[in-house]
Amino acid sequence: MSYYPPSAGFQGASQQPYPFGGAVYDPFTSGYPQPQANVSMPEPFSGGLAPSYPVPGSGSSIPSHPQSYPGGYMGVSPVPGMVSQPPVAMPSYQSAHMGSCASYPPQSSYPAFASSASVYPPMMGPGPAGYGVPGAPVGAYSLPPAMAAPCVQSGYQATSAVPIGTSLVQGHGTIRPHGMFNVEEDCKVLRKAMKGFGTDEKTIIDLISRRTNSHRQQIRNLYKTMYGRDLVHDLSSELSFKFKQTVLALMMSPAEYDAEELNKAIRYLGTDEETLVEILCTRTNQQLNEIKSVYRRLYNRELERDLIGDTSGHFRRLIVSLSTGGRREDGYVDIQRARMDAMELYQAGERRWGTDESKFNQILCSQSHAQLQAVFEEYKRVAHRTIEQSLRNEMSGELLMGMLAIVSVVQNPRRYFAERLHRALRGVGTNDDALIRVIVSRSEVDLVEIKHEFQYAYGQTLEAFIADDTSGDYKKMLLAIVRGY
C-alpha cells in the first residue's frame, strides 16, 4: 500500500536507526522520536480524510513525547513524536470549486490578539513556544488556527504526515515562557548588570536567553520608563562584537529583525542572495506583509523596490514573487491540478530545448506547500526523476539556489534550517550572520526539531559544532539559546 505524498520529499528510504534512545526514524514523516515509553501507531487509514497522520508500513512504533498540547491537525498532538490522538470534529463546508471535499477555514480568520496594531501576540502561560499551538499566544509571528488534514481528491488514499507549510508545522522552541516573569525586577537586574565599572555579561546572558521575545519587548519598554534610558542603546554601548550582535538581535521584534536582515543583505556592495531566499521562503504571508510594513517604517523605502534594484533576471522575478506574500496557505490538495502542474513543469524543462523559467516561477511561488508536495510526487511519475534533479539540469546560479530552497522548505523545513546551520559552521571560518539569524529566528518556533534533524544528518550535536566554532560570551549566549532551560 503506497502513501502520498512523503513529507520528507523522497522515496525508497527504509527505516533507519535514529540516534536517540534506539527509536526508529522514518524519513517519510516529519515527527521526531523521543526516548520515552513507546506508543504504537494505529494501522494506516485508507480513503477520504485522515483523522490522524498514518505512518507508512505496519507494526512500527514511535516513542511518545512527555507532554501533549491541545490542537493540531485533526487531533494530531503537535509534538515531535507526532503521536496520534483521538480525532477532533472539524467544520466542513462546500464551495463551487472544492466540490464535497472538506477543506480549511479561510486563511483570513486569524485569532484576535490583545493589540490590533500588530500581528504579534503576547507570550502567555505555560506551554511550548513557537508557531502552531492553538489558543496559546506566542512570542513570534502569529499564525492561523489549527486545521484539518489535507483534503485529497481523485481516489488517493489518505496522506502520510504532511508539513502544511513552513510556519504551520507544529514545532517546539528552546525558549519558552518564564513562569515567574517579573518585568520590573528584570529591568532592575539588567540596569545593575551594566551600571558602574564593568559589565556583568553572565547576568545578561542568563536573563535575556530565558525570556521570550514578547517578554523582552516588555522589558525594553519599561526600562525606558524606569530609567529614562534606551535599553538597546545601553546594551550596544556595553557589549561588543558577535556577542553584541546576538543580544541586539534578540531584543528586536521578529519583523524588525527580518527587515533589518533583508536591508543588510542588499545595502552593502554585493547582494547576499541566500539571506533573501532564506527569509522570503520561510515566512508566512502575514509575516511577509508585516516585514514590508516595518521595512517601510524603518527605512522609508519599499522593500520590493529595493529588491528590484539589487537583483536582476529570473532571480529578480523569483524574489519579487516570494516577497508579495501571495502564496496559497490552505491545505487543500487537488491531485488533478497537481498532475497538470507536474506535466507543465516537465514540458517547460526536460521536454524542450532551453527552459521556461517563468513556468517554474509561477507554480513554485504560488501553490501551497501541501499542493507542491503533490506536484513533486507527480513530477517523479512523469519525468522519472526528482524535481531537484531536473532543476540542477535546467538552471544555475542564484536562480537554482532559490528554486532548490523552495523545494527543500516544502519537503522538510527543519532539514532546510539544519543545512543552513551546517553550512554556516563547516569549513574554515564561520558565517556568523547566518548562524545568529537562524538560531534567533527559530528559537521560539522549532529549534528543538532542527537540533534533532542536525544530529541525525551530521552525526554530531549542534551544540558541539557551536562550541568548536565560537568562543567567549558569544559562544555562551548561543549555547544558552540552543540548550534552552
BASEDREN-903424 format. One record per residue (C-alpha): x, y, z; residue in three letters; residue number from 1. Coordinates in steps of 0.2 Angstrom, whole numbers. Layout:
> X	Y	Z	ALA	NUM;
...
REM end
This chain:
> 0	0	0	MET	1;
> 8	17	-5	SER	2;
> 5	33	4	TYR	3;
> 5	50	-4	TYR	4;
> 15	62	-3	PRO	5;
> 30	58	8	PRO	6;
> 33	73	18	SER	7;
> 52	71	19	ALA	8;
> 52	73	0	GLY	9;
> 60	57	-6	PHE	10;
> 55	39	-8	GLN	11;
> 63	22	-6	GLY	12;
> 71	26	11	ALA	13;
> 70	12	23	SER	14;
> 68	15	41	GLN	15;
> 85	19	49	GLN	16;
> 91	18	67	PRO	17;
> 88	35	75	TYR	18;
> 102	41	86	PRO	19;
> 91	45	101	PHE	20;
> 86	31	113	GLY	21;
> 85	17	100	GLY	22;
> 69	23	92	ALA	23;
> 65	21	74	VAL	24;
> 66	36	62	TYR	25;
> 56	36	47	ASP	26;
> 61	49	34	PRO	27;
> 43	49	27	PHE	28;
> 37	58	42	THR	29;
> 41	74	50	SER	30;
> 40	69	68	GLY	31;
> 55	67	79	TYR	32;
> 55	51	90	PRO	33;
> 59	54	109	GLN	34;
> 67	42	121	PRO	35;
> 51	40	131	GLN	36;
> 40	24	133	ALA	37;
> 34	18	116	ASN	38;
> 17	21	110	VAL	39;
> 11	10	95	SER	40;
> 4	20	80	MET	41;
> -13	15	73	PRO	42;
> -15	5	57	GLU	43;
> -14	15	41	PRO	44;
> -30	24	37	PHE	45;
> -37	22	20	SER	46;
> -49	33	10	GLY	47;
> -55	51	12	GLY	48;
> -49	62	26	LEU	49;
> -36	56	38	ALA	50;
> -41	58	56	PRO	51;
> -23	57	61	SER	52;
> -6	55	52	TYR	53;
> -3	37	47	PRO	54;
> 15	31	46	VAL	55;
> 19	20	31	PRO	56;
> 21	2	35	GLY	57;
> 13	-8	49	SER	58;
> 19	-13	66	GLY	59;
> 30	2	68	SER	60;
> 31	11	84	SER	61;
> 37	28	88	ILE	62;
> 40	35	106	PRO	63;
> 29	47	113	SER	64;
> 33	65	119	HIS	65;
> 32	68	138	PRO	66;
> 19	81	136	GLN	67;
> 4	84	124	SER	68;
> -4	100	120	TYR	69;
> -21	104	113	PRO	70;
> -24	107	95	GLY	71;
> -15	100	80	GLY	72;
> -22	94	63	TYR	73;
> -37	83	65	MET	74;
> -32	79	83	GLY	75;
> -14	75	80	VAL	76;
> -4	80	95	SER	77;
> 8	95	90	PRO	78;
> 24	86	97	VAL	79;
> 39	80	89	PRO	80;
> 34	62	90	GLY	81;
> 18	66	80	MET	82;
> 8	53	92	VAL	83;
> -9	50	86	SER	84;
> -23	57	97	GLN	85;
> -42	54	95	PRO	86;
> -50	64	80	PRO	87;
> -57	81	84	VAL	88;
> -73	86	75	ALA	89;
> -68	99	62	MET	90;
> -81	110	52	PRO	91;
> -83	106	34	SER	92;
> -91	116	21	TYR	93;
> -93	116	2	GLN	94;
> -88	128	-12	SER	95;
> -91	128	-30	ALA	96;
> -73	124	-34	HIS	97;
> -70	111	-20	MET	98;
> -85	100	-23	GLY	99;
> -90	90	-7	SER	100;
> -72	88	0	CYS	101;
> -70	96	17	ALA	102;
> -57	110	17	SER	103;
> -49	123	28	TYR	104;
> -57	138	35	PRO	105;
> -52	154	26	PRO	106;
> -35	160	30	GLN	107;
> -40	177	34	SER	108;
> -48	170	50	SER	109;
> -34	173	62	TYR	110;
> -36	173	81	PRO	111;
> -38	190	89	ALA	112;
> -24	196	100	PHE	113;
> -23	210	113	ALA	114;
> -16	223	101	SER	115;
> -24	226	84	SER	116;
> -9	236	78	ALA	117;
> 2	221	77	SER	118;
> 0	203	72	VAL	119;
> 12	199	86	TYR	120;
> 3	191	100	PRO	121;
> 10	192	118	PRO	122;
> 18	177	126	MET	123;
> 7	170	139	MET	124;
> 5	155	150	GLY	125;
> 15	139	151	PRO	126;
> 17	128	136	GLY	127;
> 28	127	121	PRO	128;
> 33	142	112	ALA	129;
> 33	144	94	GLY	130;
> 20	143	79	TYR	131;
> 6	130	79	GLY	132;
> -1	130	97	VAL	133;
> -19	135	95	PRO	134;
> -25	145	109	GLY	135;
> -8	148	116	ALA	136;
> -1	166	111	PRO	137;
> 17	165	106	VAL	138;
> 32	177	106	GLY	139;
> 35	176	87	ALA	140;
> 24	179	72	TYR	141;
> 5	175	74	SER	142;
> -2	161	63	LEU	143;
> -19	154	58	PRO	144;
> -29	142	69	PRO	145;
> -25	123	68	ALA	146;
> -33	115	53	MET	147;
> -39	98	47	ALA	148;
> -29	86	37	ALA	149;
> -26	90	19	PRO	150;
> -41	86	8	CYS	151;
> -36	74	-6	VAL	152;
> -46	70	-22	GLN	153;
> -46	58	-36	SER	154;
> -46	42	-26	GLY	155;
> -29	43	-17	TYR	156;
> -28	35	0	GLN	157;
> -25	46	15	ALA	158;
> -9	56	15	THR	159;
> 5	52	27	SER	160;
> 12	65	38	ALA	161;
> 12	82	28	VAL	162;
> 20	98	34	PRO	163;
> 7	110	28	ILE	164;
> 19	125	25	GLY	165;
> 33	131	35	THR	166;
> 25	140	49	SER	167;
> 10	129	50	LEU	168;
> 20	114	55	VAL	169;
> 20	110	74	GLN	170;
> 36	114	82	GLY	171;
> 45	117	99	HIS	172;
> 56	132	103	GLY	173;
> 70	131	115	THR	174;
> 65	147	123	ILE	175;
> 48	146	132	ARG	176;
> 38	157	144	PRO	177;
> 46	160	161	HIS	178;
> 34	155	174	GLY	179;
> 40	169	187	MET	180;
> 42	183	174	PHE	181;
> 43	200	183	ASN	182;
> 46	214	171	VAL	183;
> 51	227	184	GLU	184;
> 63	215	193	GLU	185;
> 71	211	176	ASP	186;
> 74	229	172	CYS	187;
> 82	232	189	LYS	188;
> 94	216	186	VAL	189;
> 99	222	169	LEU	190;
> 102	240	175	ARG	191;
> 113	234	189	LYS	192;
> 122	222	177	ALA	193;
> 128	237	166	MET	194;
> 129	251	180	LYS	195;
> 146	257	186	GLY	196;
> 163	250	181	PHE	197;
> 162	234	170	GLY	198;
> 148	224	164	THR	199;
> 141	208	171	ASP	200;
> 139	198	155	GLU	201;
> 134	182	164	LYS	202;
> 118	190	171	THR	203;
> 114	197	154	ILE	204;
> 116	180	146	ILE	205;
> 106	171	159	ASP	206;
> 91	184	159	LEU	207;
> 89	188	140	ILE	208;
> 92	170	134	SER	209;
> 77	164	146	ARG	210;
> 64	177	141	ARG	211;
> 53	176	126	THR	212;
> 53	190	113	ASN	213;
> 36	196	120	SER	214;
> 44	197	137	HIS	215;
> 60	206	130	ARG	216;
> 49	219	122	GLN	217;
> 40	222	139	GLN	218;
> 57	224	147	ILE	219;
> 63	236	134	ARG	220;
> 48	247	136	ASN	221;
> 48	248	155	LEU	222;
> 67	250	156	TYR	223;
> 65	267	147	LYS	224;
> 50	272	158	THR	225;
> 60	267	174	MET	226;
> 77	275	170	TYR	227;
> 74	287	155	GLY	228;
> 87	277	145	ARG	229;
> 86	266	130	ASP	230;
> 90	248	134	LEU	231;
> 96	243	117	VAL	232;
> 107	258	117	HIS	233;
> 114	253	134	ASP	234;
> 117	235	128	LEU	235;
> 125	241	112	SER	236;
> 137	253	122	SER	237;
> 142	239	135	GLU	238;
> 144	224	124	LEU	239;
> 155	221	108	SER	240;
> 157	210	93	PHE	241;
> 147	195	89	LYS	242;
> 140	194	107	PHE	243;
> 133	211	105	LYS	244;
> 126	207	88	GLN	245;
> 117	191	96	THR	246;
> 110	201	110	VAL	247;
> 103	215	99	LEU	248;
> 95	203	88	ALA	249;
> 86	195	102	LEU	250;
> 80	212	108	MET	251;
> 71	216	91	MET	252;
> 54	211	87	SER	253;
> 54	196	74	PRO	254;
> 48	208	60	ALA	255;
> 61	221	64	GLU	256;
> 75	208	64	TYR	257;
> 69	201	47	ASP	258;
> 68	219	40	ALA	259;
> 85	223	46	GLU	260;
> 92	207	39	GLU	261;
> 84	210	22	LEU	262;
> 91	228	22	ASN	263;
> 108	222	26	LYS	264;
> 108	209	13	ALA	265;
> 105	222	-1	ILE	266;
> 113	238	7	ARG	267;
> 131	234	5	TYR	268;
> 142	231	-10	LEU	269;
> 136	214	-17	GLY	270;
> 120	206	-13	THR	271;
> 118	191	0	ASP	272;
> 106	181	-11	GLU	273;
> 105	167	1	GLU	274;
> 99	178	15	THR	275;
> 85	185	4	LEU	276;
> 79	167	-1	VAL	277;
> 80	161	17	GLU	278;
> 69	174	24	ILE	279;
> 57	176	10	LEU	280;
> 55	157	8	CYS	281;
> 51	153	26	THR	282;
> 39	167	32	ARG	283;
> 20	166	30	THR	284;
> 10	179	20	ASN	285;
> 5	188	36	GLN	286;
> 23	189	42	GLN	287;
> 29	195	25	LEU	288;
> 16	209	25	ASN	289;
> 22	214	42	GLU	290;
> 40	214	37	ILE	291;
> 36	225	22	LYS	292;
> 27	237	34	SER	293;
> 41	238	46	VAL	294;
> 54	240	32	TYR	295;
> 44	255	26	ARG	296;
> 44	262	44	ARG	297;
> 62	259	47	LEU	298;
> 70	264	30	TYR	299;
> 56	275	22	ASN	300;
> 58	264	7	ARG	301;
> 48	250	-1	GLU	302;
> 56	233	1	LEU	303;
> 50	227	-16	GLU	304;
> 58	242	-25	ARG	305;
> 75	239	-16	ASP	306;
> 74	220	-21	LEU	307;
> 71	225	-39	ILE	308;
> 85	237	-39	GLY	309;
> 98	225	-32	ASP	310;
> 94	209	-42	THR	311;
> 91	205	-60	SER	312;
> 85	192	-72	GLY	313;
> 75	177	-67	HIS	314;
> 81	178	-50	PHE	315;
> 73	195	-48	ARG	316;
> 57	189	-53	ARG	317;
> 58	174	-41	LEU	318;
> 62	186	-26	ILE	319;
> 48	198	-31	VAL	320;
> 36	184	-32	SER	321;
> 41	177	-15	LEU	322;
> 40	194	-7	SER	323;
> 22	198	-12	THR	324;
> 15	186	1	GLY	325;
> 3	179	-11	GLY	326;
> 6	160	-9	ARG	327;
> -9	149	-5	ARG	328;
> -9	144	13	GLU	329;
> -23	131	13	ASP	330;
> -20	113	15	GLY	331;
> -32	108	0	TYR	332;
> -23	95	-11	VAL	333;
> -30	94	-29	ASP	334;
> -22	79	-37	ILE	335;
> -29	83	-54	GLN	336;
> -21	100	-53	ARG	337;
> -5	93	-47	ALA	338;
> -4	81	-62	ARG	339;
> -7	96	-74	MET	340;
> 6	106	-65	ASP	341;
> 19	92	-65	ALA	342;
> 16	90	-84	MET	343;
> 18	108	-87	GLU	344;
> 35	108	-77	LEU	345;
> 41	93	-87	TYR	346;
> 36	102	-103	GLN	347;
> 44	118	-98	ALA	348;
> 61	110	-94	GLY	349;
> 65	92	-98	GLU	350;
> 54	91	-114	ARG	351;
> 60	106	-123	ARG	352;
> 76	114	-129	TRP	353;
> 80	128	-116	GLY	354;
> 70	131	-100	THR	355;
> 54	141	-97	ASP	356;
> 59	148	-81	GLU	357;
> 43	158	-79	SER	358;
> 33	142	-78	LYS	359;
> 43	136	-63	PHE	360;
> 42	153	-55	ASN	361;
> 23	153	-57	GLN	362;
> 20	136	-49	ILE	363;
> 33	135	-36	LEU	364;
> 29	153	-29	CYS	365;
> 10	152	-29	SER	366;
> 5	135	-24	GLN	367;
> 3	130	-6	SER	368;
> 16	118	2	HIS	369;
> 4	104	3	ALA	370;
> -1	106	-15	GLN	371;
> 18	107	-20	LEU	372;
> 22	91	-12	GLN	373;
> 8	83	-23	ALA	374;
> 16	91	-38	VAL	375;
> 33	85	-34	PHE	376;
> 27	67	-32	GLU	377;
> 18	68	-48	GLU	378;
> 33	75	-57	TYR	379;
> 43	60	-52	LYS	380;
> 30	49	-61	ARG	381;
> 31	59	-76	VAL	382;
> 49	63	-78	ALA	383;
> 56	48	-69	HIS	384;
> 67	59	-59	ARG	385;
> 65	71	-44	THR	386;
> 61	89	-46	ILE	387;
> 78	93	-38	GLU	388;
> 87	83	-52	GLN	389;
> 78	92	-66	SER	390;
> 81	109	-58	LEU	391;
> 100	106	-57	ARG	392;
> 100	101	-76	ASN	393;
> 90	116	-81	GLU	394;
> 96	130	-70	MET	395;
> 111	138	-62	SER	396;
> 117	151	-51	GLY	397;
> 106	161	-39	GLU	398;
> 90	155	-48	LEU	399;
> 95	137	-45	LEU	400;
> 99	141	-27	MET	401;
> 82	149	-24	GLY	402;
> 72	136	-33	MET	403;
> 80	122	-23	LEU	404;
> 77	132	-7	ALA	405;
> 59	132	-10	ILE	406;
> 59	113	-14	VAL	407;
> 68	110	2	SER	408;
> 57	121	13	VAL	409;
> 41	112	6	VAL	410;
> 48	95	9	GLN	411;
> 56	97	26	ASN	412;
> 58	115	33	PRO	413;
> 68	108	48	ARG	414;
> 81	99	37	ARG	415;
> 82	115	27	TYR	416;
> 87	125	43	PHE	417;
> 99	111	49	ALA	418;
> 108	113	32	GLU	419;
> 109	131	34	ARG	420;
> 117	130	51	LEU	421;
> 129	116	45	HIS	422;
> 135	127	30	ARG	423;
> 137	142	42	ALA	424;
> 148	131	54	LEU	425;
> 158	120	42	ARG	426;
> 175	123	35	GLY	427;
> 187	137	38	VAL	428;
> 178	152	46	GLY	429;
> 160	154	52	THR	430;
> 146	163	44	ASN	431;
> 141	172	60	ASP	432;
> 127	182	52	ASP	433;
> 118	166	46	ALA	434;
> 121	157	62	LEU	435;
> 114	170	73	ILE	436;
> 99	173	62	ARG	437;
> 94	155	61	VAL	438;
> 96	152	80	ILE	439;
> 87	168	85	VAL	440;
> 73	167	72	SER	441;
> 69	149	76	ARG	442;
> 72	149	95	SER	443;
> 53	150	99	GLU	444;
> 47	141	84	VAL	445;
> 55	124	80	ASP	446;
> 73	124	86	LEU	447;
> 71	108	96	VAL	448;
> 67	99	80	GLU	449;
> 80	107	70	ILE	450;
> 93	101	83	LYS	451;
> 87	83	81	HIS	452;
> 87	85	62	GLU	453;
> 105	92	63	PHE	454;
> 112	77	74	GLN	455;
> 103	64	63	TYR	456;
> 111	72	47	ALA	457;
> 128	76	53	TYR	458;
> 131	64	67	GLY	459;
> 136	77	80	GLN	460;
> 125	89	90	THR	461;
> 123	107	85	LEU	462;
> 129	112	102	GLU	463;
> 146	103	99	ALA	464;
> 148	112	82	PHE	465;
> 144	129	90	ILE	466;
> 157	125	104	ALA	467;
> 170	121	92	ASP	468;
> 167	136	80	ASP	469;
> 164	150	93	THR	470;
> 171	157	109	SER	471;
> 169	168	124	GLY	472;
> 152	176	128	ASP	473;
> 146	174	110	TYR	474;
> 148	155	112	LYS	475;
> 139	156	129	LYS	476;
> 124	165	123	MET	477;
> 122	154	108	LEU	478;
> 123	138	118	LEU	479;
> 111	146	131	ALA	480;
> 98	148	117	ILE	481;
> 101	131	109	VAL	482;
> 100	122	125	ARG	483;
> 85	131	132	GLY	484;
> 80	128	150	TYR	485;
REM end
